Amino acid sequence: MNFWTDPVNVAAEWLKDVFIGWGMTDPYATALVYLLGAFLLVALVMLLDVFLVWVERKVVARFQDRIGPNRVGPFGLIQPFADIIKLIIKEDITPAGADKVVYNLAPVLSLASVLLLWAILPLSALVYGVDLNVAVLYLVAAGALGTLAVIMAGWSSNNKYALLGAFRTVAQMISFEIPMVVVLLIPTILTGSMSLKTIVERQDIWYVVLTPLGFVIFLISAIAELGRAPFDLNEAESEIVAGFHIEYSGMKFGLFYAGELLHAFTFGGFMAVLFFGGYRFFGLEQIHPLVAVLILMVKALLGYWVIMWIKYTVPRIRIDHMLALNWKFLTPLAFALLVVTAVMHRLLGGTQPWVYALGLFLSNVVLLLAALEILRASARRQRRQEEAVLSAVAETAGH
Amino acid sequence: MDASQIIFGLTALLIIFSALRVVTTRNMVHAALWLIVTLLGVTVLYALLQANFLAVVQVVVYVGAIAILFIFAIMLTRREMRDGGPQLNKGWPLAALISLAVFGGLLALLYNAPVSERLAASLEGQDTLGALGQALVSPDAYVLPFEVASVLLLAALIGAVYVALNKKQESDK
């Protein structure tokens, strides 16, 4: 182990030795090093978050055929700092009748629920927060805390629109959690482990090839979990003004905003880890751990770009359509996919890798075609019923 | 005293304090939020015991589903979020006596229990999750309770669908 091949762990060991040299006992030094490591990770992620504000504004501008921020610094790169200064000097308003403690806690919890996710994201084979053996479930648990933050914000603001936003959030998050959990089980089945590091290491063939349908379901439920368009019912500007964060101003709003951007980017990272080989890219990751981190970041940015692409292209979905999509389409499909994947994985487990990959891929395609055919048939039946009712009405009107 | 004991002490204090707040606070939503703090404290205890799976499931199930449904139900059903009635009823001395007796009994039991100097084997690096999964489906272990629980939950699900369906047909008529 030397500094070139493993800079982060060597630095941590060195720091620990320094603390022990200062007269600390070993456990306390270890705890302190971990604390500093967590602090450093959060600081870097928040710095990245500032940069994401610029990325988001620039990309949305391109989607809307504008140039975007281009006045402050090269390509408008310093724009986020101007935004931050603006947010900080804004008046901090607490609405009358608000529940002060809960009101102030909600934005913090919202951002914290996103930062928690970075603890389990394996940035490279040697750089990661913690290699949990239940990491896949941890992802869901952190999402639950995010839901809680939205409810707290919506309730404590003492505002009807905010409360409506919170209600919609609960309906949406609790529903879309189900296909998400089921789909998360598919990489788990293919790997035989819930540890994200193991999942990355076993992905000699990217799981998006083995289970393209699983990836699409994960993407849809992730966007719903993020509350981004087309699932942004909880802040639908044209219906309930700004939803759960209507009363927040200044940096408190900034925390919600930063949390949302970082959440989207983080889910880009999880998509990369679960379906696109994580920090691996055809052996390039073996050059240096920091190259591996860079690979993951690029993949996460691409995932984030896809989420933005969908957000700025697709109009908002109606609330009953949102629930129908989840309960009548995504959930049954996810369960069917889980069963099919488990069976195919067991059947083709010992065969050649290409047979295994082809078999799983084709089973996904067949399942998707079958699901679409069922949908088409039910839509046809519904249309025929409506036509029958209409013609009956026309007949009685004619008599 | 090592770091884990300090963490345990602080967590235990937090759990007791928030559990007390659940029953003493007059604001219903606050009570639910304090309950969440209590449940998160229990999560920390599970994590201290290296029971990763239990810790995460505790957050997913209790905080993510049950507590949020609590808050939802309170917000939907109660016009007045404050509980105005008396917080103690006539039976409180008896309840206090019983709980004190149980506490004393447990304390005495713990004091008289043979103290084992040997620490439990560390679970670090072991595949506890895999072992749990195997145990849940192996005939020698918990397959029967597991299946019975599954059938029970399925029955509840079907029941819920049935109730919802009936209502819809009545409104159609």
Interface residues (C-beta under 8 A of the other chain):
Chain A: P27 Y28 A31 D99 V102 L132 N133 V134 L137 Y138 V140 A141 G143 A144 L145 T147 L148 I151 M152 W155 L163 A166 F167 V170 I174 E177 M194
Chain B: D2 A3 N27 V29 H30 L33 I36 N52 F53 A55 V56 V57 V59 V60 V63 G64 A65 A67 I68 I71 F72 M75 D127 T128 L129
